[in-house]
Each structure stands twice: as structure tokens, then as C-alpha cells.
Amino acid sequence: MASWLHHPRVRYAFIVAVAIFALLLVFYSSPSLPSLTPDREQVIKELPDFTQFKNVREKKQAFFDFLYPIIEEENRHLMTLRNTLKEMRSKQSLSGAEASWIRDLSRLYLNEKQQEDSLPNLLEKLIRRVDIIPPSLVLAQAAIESAWGTSRFAREGNNLFGQWCFSEGCGIVPQQRATGRTHEVAKFDTVNEAVHAYLRNLNAFHAYKTLREARRDIREQDKKLSPTPLLAGLSNYSEQGKAYLTKVARVIRQNELERFDVRQREALSAP
């Protein structure tokens, strides 16, 4: 031992410093936490040319086959985040890194007032919001909003879901935008980002609270997620109102899209 450590006061201070460092290490360290955004296996920068299909059935199947893997990957990441939150809920205490991770996640899914809540309350709120959306619903809305991947906004901005943005230059200006309106149609660098933004839209914003409540009820009853109970929660998605919900339900039914929900349950081992 170094000679300077033989002094009682110095040795005591050294031991205290080591103990504090060890406590801080335990407090701030934790098992590896998932990234807040997916580590994507493949980044898709543009849509295929769906206008080349002359056969409608073939075009639809190509659309589903292209988009489903992206949806599954984004939902898989949501399940990873959700499972991590549920594990944290069962702990007696959280590390500093875990607390920071929860706060960071809350900034993505909760408004500013909600973010000020205590950690236990944040966990409960996030568990209700960070969850998957059935692929059948995602595929149906993408088909409707993008005209099966052929709309101007889909082709020029990878926007499959008609999402808006509100700062000048943030996207594509609609040709028939009403006088006085300032919105643009959001533009995404990749198709993955478009799907990610759509899922966060349904999971985060007040307009879709009813959808999340219906999903929570299904979870509490330990039932399988299906699109029908969630449909009413999309009433604010389109100015068409109930007619839009009818259209989404019809696309799901006519194309038997719940087969993709079954496929995802098998892939993710999730209800």
C-alpha cells in the first residue's frame, strides 16, 4: 500500500471515496436498456413502383408483402420497450440510468405536463401507450391513405398515412390546400420512418385516446388484439368520420388482413 495511505485520516477518506464511487456505479448502471428508436435491419428509402401492376390482386398482395415486414419490425421494437417498462414496474427501486431512460421515453409519448409526474406514474402511463397496433389496421390505413402506394405523397415523401406537419418547408404542400391553411404533408427519408411516425402518432396523441383505452381493456382481459374494437378510436383520423371507419373495416375484411395479425402473433410471441 502506498505510504500516504498509512495515515489514518487519509486512509479513511480513501475508503469513503471508494464506497461512494461503488454506490454511484450501482445507482447509475443497469442492464443494457433498449434504444428508444429501432435498430433497423434494413432501411427502405423509397417505395416500389406499384403503378406497374396491371392485375389489382397482384398489386395489393405486393403492397402487403412489401409493407408487412416493416410493420412487424416496428411493432417488435414497441414490444421490447413495453416489456422493459413492465419489468421496471416490478422492481423495488430503479437505477439512475433506468430513471433517465423512462424520462427520455416519456418525452416521446407524453405531453409536457404528464412528463412532470413521478416515476411510478410515468411507468403506468407509458405501459398504456407504448404498445403495438395490429398490422391489419396499419395495412388498411396505408392502403387507403396512399392509394396502395401510388399517391403523390407516397411516391415523393414516403408518406403512406397522410400525416401532416405544420412548419414551412417540413413536407409537401398539397395542391388543393384550402385558403388560410398552412399545413403540409409530412415527408420522410425512409418508409421505416413513416411507419414509425404513424405508430407513435396513434400511441402518443390525445386524438387517439379512445383507441388506446380499447387496447388497454383488451390487454386487461388477456385477449388477443384485433382491429375491430380499436376502429372507433380512429374517428378523428379523417374528416370523413364514420364513413372512414367503415372504409377501413371494409379493406380489412375484403383483403382478409387479420391473417397478418396471426402472423405477427406467431413472430413476436405476443397476444
GICORHU-V860042 format. One record per residue. N is the residue number from 1. RES is the residue in one letter. PHI is phi in degrees with one decimal (none if undefined). PSI is psi in whole degrees, 0 to 359 (NA if undefined). Layout:
N|RES|PHI|PSI + N|RES|PHI|PSI
This chain:
1|M|none|140 + 2|A|-57.4|146 + 3|S|-61.1|327 + 4|W|-69.0|341 + 5|L|-80.8|349 + 6|H|-70.2|338 + 7|H|-70.0|127 + 8|P|-54.6|313 + 9|R|-65.0|318 + 10|V|-65.3|317 + 11|R|-63.1|319 + 12|Y|-63.8|315 + 13|A|-63.2|323 + 14|F|-64.8|316 + 15|I|-63.2|318 + 16|V|-62.8|317 + 17|A|-63.3|318 + 18|V|-63.7|319 + 19|A|-64.1|317 + 20|I|-63.6|318 + 21|F|-62.0|319 + 22|A|-64.4|319 + 23|L|-65.4|318 + 24|L|-63.7|323 + 25|L|-63.3|317 + 26|V|-66.4|319 + 27|F|-65.8|317 + 28|Y|-93.8|347 + 29|S|-94.3|155 + 30|S|-161.8|165 + 31|P|-55.8|155 + 32|S|-52.5|127 + 33|L|-97.1|142 + 34|P|-65.2|148 + 35|S|-63.0|148 + 36|L|-70.8|339 + 37|T|-119.6|151 + 38|P|-64.9|145 + 39|D|-90.6|92 + 40|R|-75.4|137 + 41|E|-69.6|322 + 42|Q|-142.2|127 + 43|V|-95.5|122 + 44|I|-101.8|111 + 45|K|-87.0|344 + 46|E|-157.2|159 + 47|L|-78.9|151 + 48|P|-65.2|165 + 49|D|-85.3|94 + 50|F|-76.7|351 + 51|T|-73.1|346 + 52|Q|-73.0|343 + 53|F|-80.4|127 + 54|K|-92.1|330 + 55|N|-87.7|120 + 56|V|-61.8|317 + 57|R|-61.1|317 + 58|E|-65.7|321 + 59|K|-62.9|315 + 60|K|-61.6|314 + 61|Q|-64.3|321 + 62|A|-63.2|321 + 63|F|-62.2|312 + 64|F|-64.6|316 + 65|D|-63.9|325 + 66|F|-71.2|314 + 67|L|-85.0|328 + 68|Y|-56.4|313 + 69|P|-58.2|326 + 70|I|-68.2|317 + 71|I|-61.9|314 + 72|E|-60.5|318 + 73|E|-63.6|318 + 74|E|-68.1|320 + 75|N|-68.5|326 + 76|R|-60.6|318 + 77|H|-65.3|320 + 78|L|-60.8|321 + 79|M|-66.4|323 + 80|T|-62.8|314 + 81|L|-62.2|315 + 82|R|-63.2|315 + 83|N|-63.2|323 + 84|T|-64.1|318 + 85|L|-62.4|319 + 86|K|-67.7|324 + 87|E|-64.6|319 + 88|M|-64.7|324 + 89|R|-61.3|331 + 90|S|-85.8|355 + 91|K|-83.7|152 + 92|Q|-73.5|325 + 93|S|-148.9|160 + 94|L|-117.8|147 + 95|S|-74.6|167 + 96|G|-61.6|322 + 97|A|-65.4|321 + 98|E|-66.6|318 + 99|A|-62.5|319 + 100|S|-65.8|320 + 101|W|-62.5|318 + 102|I|-62.8|316 + 103|R|-61.9|318 + 104|D|-63.4|318 + 105|L|-65.7|323 + 106|S|-64.4|331 + 107|R|-70.2|341 + 108|L|-89.0|332 + 109|Y|-120.1|351 + 110|L|-125.7|154 + 111|N|-78.2|173 + 112|E|-59.9|319 + 113|K|-64.7|318 + 114|Q|-66.4|329 + 115|Q|-65.5|341 + 116|E|-82.0|358 + 117|D|-71.0|169 + 118|S|-70.7|160 + 119|L|-58.9|315 + 120|P|-59.2|320 + 121|N|-70.2|323 + 122|L|-61.7|318 + 123|L|-58.4|313 + 124|E|-63.9|318 + 125|K|-65.6|319 + 126|L|-69.5|324 + 127|I|-62.4|327 + 128|R|-73.9|335 + 129|R|-100.3|323 + 130|V|-85.3|94 + 131|D|-158.3|164 + 132|I|-78.4|160 + 133|I|-114.4|134 + 134|P|-55.6|132 + 135|P|-55.5|328 + 136|S|-57.0|319 + 137|L|-70.8|318 + 138|V|-64.4|313 + 139|L|-63.6|319 + 140|A|-65.1|315 + 141|Q|-66.8|321 + 142|A|-62.3|318 + 143|A|-62.4|316 + 144|I|-69.3|310 + 145|E|-71.0|334 + 146|S|-110.5|6 + 147|A|53.0|50 + 148|W|58.9|42 + 149|G|77.7|15 + 150|T|-112.5|356 + 151|S|-67.7|161 + 152|R|-58.4|317 + 153|F|-70.2|328 + 154|A|-69.8|316 + 155|R|-71.9|322 + 156|E|-92.3|336 + 157|G|-133.1|12 + 158|N|55.2|22 + 159|N|-90.5|103 + 160|L|-93.3|351 + 161|F|-124.1|13 + 162|G|64.7|26 + 163|Q|-73.3|141 + 164|W|-99.8|161 + 165|C|-136.9|165 + 166|F|-131.4|17 + 167|S|-115.0|144 + 168|E|-58.8|128 + 169|G|87.0|3 + 170|C|-75.8|343 + 171|G|-160.2|221 + 172|I|-112.3|130 + 173|V|-78.5|123 + 174|P|-64.5|140 + 175|Q|-67.1|331 + 176|Q|-111.5|35 + 177|R|-67.5|132 + 178|A|-65.1|150 + 179|T|-59.1|133 + 180|G|93.6|343 + 181|R|-80.2|146 + 182|T|-122.3|359 + 183|H|-68.5|157 + 184|E|-127.3|163 + 185|V|-90.3|122 + 186|A|-56.5|146 + 187|K|-116.5|134 + 188|F|-119.5|142 + 189|D|-69.8|331 + 190|T|-138.4|160 + 191|V|-66.4|325 + 192|N|-57.5|316 + 193|E|-65.7|325 + 194|A|-64.7|316 + 195|V|-65.9|317 + 196|H|-59.4|315 + 197|A|-65.8|321 + 198|Y|-62.5|313 + 199|L|-63.2|319 + 200|R|-67.2|326 + 201|N|-58.0|310 + 202|L|-68.1|329 + 203|N|-85.2|341 + 204|A|-111.2|327 + 205|F|-95.7|150 + 206|H|-58.1|328 + 207|A|-58.3|338 + 208|Y|-113.7|26 + 209|K|-59.9|320 + 210|T|-62.2|320 + 211|L|-60.9|315 + 212|R|-67.2|325 + 213|E|-66.4|321 + 214|A|-64.8|320 + 215|R|-65.9|320 + 216|R|-61.3|318 + 217|D|-62.1|320 + 218|I|-63.2|317 + 219|R|-62.1|315 + 220|E|-65.8|332 + 221|Q|-88.9|2 + 222|D|56.8|41 + 223|K|-104.1|167 + 224|K|-78.2|140 + 225|L|-68.6|132 + 226|S|-137.3|159 + 227|P|-72.4|328 + 228|T|-56.2|311 + 229|P|-65.7|340 + 230|L|-89.2|343 + 231|L|-56.6|318 + 232|A|-59.1|334 + 233|G|-72.9|356 + 234|L|-100.2|13 + 235|S|-61.5|336 + 236|N|-93.0|2 + 237|Y|-74.4|327 + 238|S|-133.9|149 + 239|E|-69.5|351 + 240|Q|-75.6|346 + 241|G|63.3|230 + 242|K|-63.0|329 + 243|A|-61.8|325 + 244|Y|-67.3|318 + 245|L|-62.1|320 + 246|T|-62.1|320 + 247|K|-65.7|316 + 248|V|-62.2|314 + 249|A|-60.4|321 + 250|R|-66.7|319 + 251|V|-64.1|319 + 252|I|-62.3|314 + 253|R|-69.3|311 + 254|Q|-65.4|331 + 255|N|-103.6|8 + 256|E|49.7|50 + 257|L|-75.1|345 + 258|E|-66.8|348 + 259|R|-62.1|331 + 260|F|-75.7|333 + 261|D|-65.9|318 + 262|V|-62.5|315 + 263|R|-60.2|319 + 264|Q|-69.4|319 + 265|R|-57.8|320 + 266|E|-69.0|322 + 267|A|-72.7|321 + 268|L|-98.8|353 + 269|S|52.1|44 + 270|A|-128.6|149 + 271|P|-68.8|NA
